[in-house]
Amino acid sequence: MVEAGKPYSKVFADFNGVSPQDAEYLRAHPFGYIPGAPYRKPGEERFGRFEFDKRALLNRCDLSIARRKEVIFLFTLLGKIDHFEFFEIEATDDRKAIKKAFFGISRRFHPDTFFKADLGVYKPQIEKIFRYASDVYELMLADATFRETYARAVTARDAAYRASLEQARQAKQDAQTRQAQRAAEDRKALLSERLTQNTLARRARKPNPVKEGLERAKRYYEQGMQMYEAKDFVRAASMFQLAMGLDEANETYRQTYERVKTKANQTKSDIYWGRGQTQESIGRDREAAVLFLRAVEAYPRADYCAHTAAILLKLGTDTHRAVDLASLASEADPQNIDYLMLLGQLYESAELYKKALTTFERALTLAPNDEEIKKAIKGLKKK
């Protein structure tokens, strides 16, 4: 069996994120233990990463396999997972929610439920689970201070755990961004080296400018196709552009370049966007705005345009550029109320009150009951 919390024990200490006062109170209480992290990772089902002993599941008795799994799981983790995870509810000090959760587990584990049933080796385990559930339930209902403190502590623990997961995700994203930057620099250096080598080789032999140019164009095209097949669209577009520049009459080169250019621009846009998000995440909004603008210049995705316009509005700079970006986003997705509200706010910031009012009224037709839109329209009419 896998013990509760084992994969997290080296990372998340018990009472992780809990205030010192609450932790001290709960440590002194027999039922106050809180592991450093929830047993289940986000998105996992009830049993998470729990490993069941297949031989234990085949013990002779009247229980279904599903019920045997639940008994083994809860019995093994008694006192090792928090009470809310035990009852399968969110952390709360609501007595009704706790009572409802207990009635649910009581229906499954009360001795009367198994009247005359052959429980085999599971009987003492079921009895212990029911006694544990009853003790926790009675405590949670009778002791308001414990109930509120325990709910508050588990909520704080969960928040700290989620923050740690987000920090790890961001660190991974930053590492991927740095790796992409290094790869781009390596590709640029490689391309520069190849161009230098080609130039030196051309100078070393008797020149035939026309023939040599056509041959180089063909080589660039072939290299571009290899890069395209490898989904390296940025480098592929560069190769096709070089080929097209050397053989302007070749329609195949031109058509291939036009086809790949959009994919290359999307890739460039995503790279700049990732860098911008990194800057924004550490509060460097102005640096983020510069990178976001490069991203939308490379490829004007609607959500990228809207977010860039929003950060320009926040910074109070380049309002007209922000209006253009918000307009692009709204034109791409006319039913998006958030885009319309952003555009209206930008018009208002630029003192284009009529356009702002028209934009807010368009938003109101899409969401007639939206109080925020009504408030914005009312404010404009006073100006």
C-alpha positions in Angstrom: 0.0 0.0 0.0 1.1 3.6 -0.6 1.0 5.6 2.6 -0.9 8.9 2.7 1.1 11.9 1.7 4.2 9.9 0.9 5.1 11.5 -2.4 4.7 15.0 -0.8 6.4 14.4 2.5 9.7 15.8 1.4 8.2 18.9 -0.1 5.2 19.8 2.0 5.5 19.6 5.8 2.5 19.0 8.0 0.3 22.1 8.6 1.8 23.7 5.4 0.5 27.3 5.1 -1.5 27.2 8.4 -1.1 30.1 10.8 1.1 29.4 13.8 -1.8 30.0 16.2 -4.1 27.5 14.4 -1.3 25.0 14.0 -0.5 25.1 17.7 -4.1 24.7 18.6 -4.6 21.7 16.3 -1.4 19.9 17.2 -2.6 19.8 20.7 -5.9 18.1 19.7 -6.2 14.4 19.1 -8.2 15.0 15.9 -6.3 18.1 14.8 -3.7 16.6 12.4 -3.5 18.2 8.9 -1.1 16.8 6.3 1.1 19.2 4.3 -0.9 18.6 1.1 -4.2 17.0 -0.1 -3.8 13.3 -0.8 -5.2 13.7 -4.3 -3.5 15.9 -6.9 -5.8 18.2 -8.9 -7.7 16.2 -11.4 -7.2 12.8 -9.8 -10.1 10.6 -8.9 -11.2 9.5 -5.4 -8.3 7.1 -4.8 -5.6 9.2 -6.4 -2.3 7.4 -6.6 -3.3 4.8 -4.0 -2.0 1.3 -4.9 -4.2 -1.6 -4.0 -3.0 -5.1 -3.0 -4.7 -7.3 -5.6 -4.6 -10.3 -3.3 -6.3 -8.3 -0.5 -9.1 -7.3 -3.0 -9.7 -11.0 -3.6 -10.4 -11.9 0.0 -13.6 -13.9 0.3 -16.6 -11.8 1.4 -20.0 -10.4 0.2 -18.6 -6.9 -0.6 -18.3 -5.6 -4.1 -14.8 -4.8 -5.4 -15.7 -1.1 -5.4 -16.7 -1.3 -1.7 -13.6 -3.3 -0.8 -11.4 -0.6 -2.4 -13.2 2.1 -0.4 -12.7 0.2 2.8 -9.0 -0.5 2.2 -8.4 3.1 1.1 -10.1 4.7 4.1 -8.8 2.2 6.7 -5.2 2.6 5.5 -5.5 6.4 5.5 -7.4 6.9 8.8 -5.8 9.9 10.6 -3.5 10.5 7.6 -5.8 12.6 5.4 -7.8 15.6 6.6 -11.4 15.1 7.7 -12.8 16.9 4.7 -11.0 14.7 2.2 -12.2 11.7 4.3 -15.8 12.9 4.0 -15.3 13.9 0.3 -16.3 17.5 0.8 -14.7 20.9 0.5 -13.2 22.6 3.6 -16.2 24.2 5.4 -17.4 25.1 8.9 -21.0 24.7 7.7 -22.7 22.2 10.1 -25.3 21.2 7.5 -22.7 20.3 4.9 -20.7 18.2 7.5 -23.9 16.5 8.7 -24.9 15.6 5.1 -21.4 14.2 4.4 -21.5 12.1 7.6 -25.0 10.7 6.7 -23.5 9.7 3.3 -20.6 7.8 4.8 -22.9 6.4 7.6 -25.1 4.8 4.9 -22.1 3.0 3.5 -20.4 1.9 6.8 -23.1 1.6 9.5 -23.1 -1.9 10.9 -26.8 -2.2 10.1 -26.0 -1.8 6.4 -24.2 -5.1 6.5 -26.7 -7.1 8.5 -26.2 -10.8 8.0 -23.5 -10.1 5.3 -20.2 -12.0 5.3 -17.6 -9.2 5.7 -14.6 -11.5 6.2 -11.4 -9.6 7.0 -13.1 -6.3 6.3 -15.4 -6.4 9.3 -13.0 -4.8 11.9 -11.8 -2.3 9.3 -15.4 -1.2 8.6 -16.2 -0.9 12.3 -13.1 1.2 12.8 -13.9 3.5 9.9 -17.5 4.0 11.2 -16.2 4.8 14.7 -13.7 7.2 13.3 -16.3 8.9 11.2 -18.7 9.2 14.1 -16.0 10.6 16.5 -15.0 13.2 13.9 -18.6 14.1 13.1 -19.6 14.5 16.7 -16.5 16.7 17.4 -17.1 18.9 14.4 -20.7 19.5 15.3 -20.2 20.0 19.0 -17.1 22.1 19.1 -17.5 25.3 17.1 -14.0 26.5 17.8 -12.4 23.3 16.6 -14.7 23.1 13.5 -13.9 26.7 12.5 -10.2 26.4 13.2 -9.9 23.1 11.3 -11.8 24.5 8.3 -9.7 27.6 8.2 -6.5 25.7 8.5 -7.3 23.2 5.7 -8.4 26.1 3.5 -5.0 27.8 4.2 -3.2 24.6 3.5 -5.0 24.1 0.2 -4.2 27.7 -0.8 -0.5 27.2 0.0 -0.5 23.9 -1.9 -2.1 25.4 -5.0 0.4 28.3 -4.9 3.3 25.9 -4.8 1.9 24.0 -7.8 1.5 27.3 -9.7 5.0 28.4 -8.8 6.3 25.0 -10.1 4.3 25.5 -13.3 5.6 29.0 -13.8 9.2 27.8 -13.2 8.7 25.1 -15.8 7.2 27.6 -18.3 10.2 30.0 -17.6 12.6 27.2 -18.2 10.9 26.4 -21.5 11.0 30.0 -22.5 14.7 30.2 -21.8 15.2 27.0 -23.7 13.3 28.4 -26.7 15.4 31.6 -26.6 18.6 29.6 -26.5 17.4 27.5 -29.4 16.5 30.6 -31.4 19.9 32.0 -30.8 21.6 28.8 -31.7 19.6 28.7 -35.0 20.5 32.3 -35.7 24.2 31.5 -35.1 24.0 28.4 -37.3 22.3 30.3 -40.1 24.9 33.0 -39.9 27.7 30.5 -40.0 26.2 28.8 -43.0 25.8 32.1 -44.8 29.5 32.9 -44.1 30.6 29.5 -45.3 28.6 29.8 -48.4 30.1 33.2 -49.1 33.6 32.0 -48.6 33.0 29.0 -50.8 31.6 31.2 -53.5 34.6 33.5 -53.5 37.0 30.5 -53.6 35.8 29.5 -57.1 35.3 31.3 -60.3 32.0 33.1 -60.1 29.0 32.4 -62.3 26.5 34.7 -60.5 23.3 33.6 -62.2 23.9 29.8 -62.0 25.4 30.1 -58.5 22.4 32.1 -57.3 19.9 29.5 -58.7 21.9 26.6 -57.1 21.9 28.4 -53.7 18.2 29.1 -54.0 17.6 25.4 -54.6 19.7 24.5 -51.6 17.9 27.0 -49.4 14.6 25.7 -50.6 15.6 22.1 -49.8 16.8 23.1 -46.3 13.6 25.0 -45.8 11.6 21.9 -46.7 13.5 19.8 -44.1 12.9 22.5 -41.5 9.2 22.7 -42.4 8.8 18.9 -42.1 10.4 19.2 -38.6 7.9 22.0 -37.8 10.6 24.5 -37.4 8.6 27.1 -39.2 10.6 30.2 -38.3 13.8 28.8 -39.8 11.9 27.3 -42.7 10.4 30.7 -43.6 13.9 32.3 -43.5 15.2 29.6 -45.9 12.3 30.0 -48.3 12.7 33.8 -48.2 16.4 33.4 -49.1 15.5 31.1 -52.0 12.8 33.5 -53.2 15.2 36.4 -53.1 17.8 34.5 -55.2 15.3 33.2 -57.8 12.5 35.7 -57.9 10.9 34.1 -61.0 10.4 30.8 -59.2 6.7 30.6 -58.3 7.1 27.5 -56.2 9.5 29.3 -53.8 7.1 32.3 -53.5 4.0 30.2 -52.8 5.8 28.0 -50.3 7.1 31.0 -48.5 3.7 32.6 -48.3 2.2 29.4 -47.0 4.9 29.0 -44.2 5.1 32.7 -43.3 1.9 32.6 -41.3 3.0 29.6 -39.3 6.4 31.3 -38.7 4.7 34.5 -37.5 2.5 32.5 -35.1 5.6 30.8 -33.7 7.4 34.2 -33.2 4.3 35.6 -31.7 4.0 32.8 -29.2 7.7 33.2 -28.2 7.3 36.9 -27.6 4.1 36.3 -25.8 5.7 33.8 -23.4 8.5 36.2 -22.6 5.9 38.9 -22.0 3.9 36.7 -19.6 7.1 36.1 -17.7 7.7 39.8 -17.3 4.1 40.4 -16.4 4.2 37.7 -13.7 7.0 39.5 -11.9 5.3 42.9 -12.1 7.3 44.3 -15.0 4.3 45.6 -16.9 6.2 48.0 -19.2 8.7 45.4 -20.3 5.7 43.0 -20.8 3.9 45.5 -22.9 6.9 45.9 -25.3 7.0 42.1 -25.8 3.2 41.8 -26.1 3.3 44.5 -28.9 5.9 42.5 -30.7 3.8 39.4 -30.4 0.7 41.0 -31.9 2.8 42.6 -34.7 4.0 39.2 -35.6 0.5 37.6 -35.5 -2.5 39.5 -34.3 -4.5 36.9 -32.4 -7.7 38.2 -30.9 -6.9 37.3 -27.3 -3.3 38.6 -27.6 -4.6 41.9 -29.0 -7.2 42.3 -26.2 -4.7 41.5 -23.4 -2.1 43.9 -24.9 -4.7 46.6 -25.2 -5.7 46.0 -21.5 -2.1 46.4 -20.3 -1.6 49.5 -22.3 -4.8 50.9 -20.7 -3.5 50.0 -17.3 -0.2 51.8 -18.1 -1.9 54.8 -19.6 0.3 54.8 -22.6 -0.2 54.6 -26.4 -4.0 54.8 -26.1 -4.6 55.0 -29.8 -2.5 51.8 -30.4 -4.5 50.2 -27.6 -7.8 51.2 -29.3 -6.6 49.7 -32.6 -5.8 46.4 -30.9 -9.1 46.2 -29.0 -10.9 47.0 -32.2 -9.1 44.1 -33.9 -10.0 41.7 -31.1 -13.7 42.8 -31.1 -13.9 42.5 -34.9 -12.5 39.0 -34.7 -15.0 38.0 -32.0 -18.0 40.4 -32.2 -20.0 38.5 -29.5 -17.3 38.8 -26.9 -18.6 41.3 -24.2 -15.2 41.6 -22.5 -13.6 42.8 -25.7 -16.4 45.4 -26.2 -16.1 46.6 -22.7 -12.4 47.0 -23.1 -12.8 48.9 -26.3 -15.4 51.2 -24.7 -13.1 51.9 -21.8 -10.3 52.8 -24.2 -12.6 55.1 -26.2 -13.5 56.8 -22.9 -9.9 57.1 -21.9 -9.2 58.8 -25.2 -12.2 61.1 -24.6 -14.0 59.6 -27.6 -17.2 59.6 -25.6 -19.7 59.0 -28.5 -17.7 56.0 -29.7 -17.5 54.7 -26.1 -21.2 55.1 -25.6 -22.0 53.3 -28.9 -19.6 50.5 -27.9 -21.2 50.0 -24.5 -24.6 50.0 -26.0 -23.6 47.2 -28.4 -22.4 45.3 -25.3 -25.7 45.9 -23.6 -27.6 44.4 -26.5 -25.6 41.2 -25.9 -26.0 41.2 -22.2 -29.1 43.3 -21.3 -28.9 42.5 -17.6 -25.2 43.3 -17.1 -25.0 45.9 -14.3 -21.4 46.9 -15.1 -22.4 47.8 -18.7 -25.4 49.9 -17.4 -23.1 51.7 -15.0 -20.6 52.5 -17.7 -23.4 53.9 -19.9 -24.9 55.9 -17.1 -21.4 57.4 -16.3 -20.9 58.4 -19.9 -24.2 60.1 -20.2 -23.3 62.4 -17.3 -20.2 63.7 -19.2 
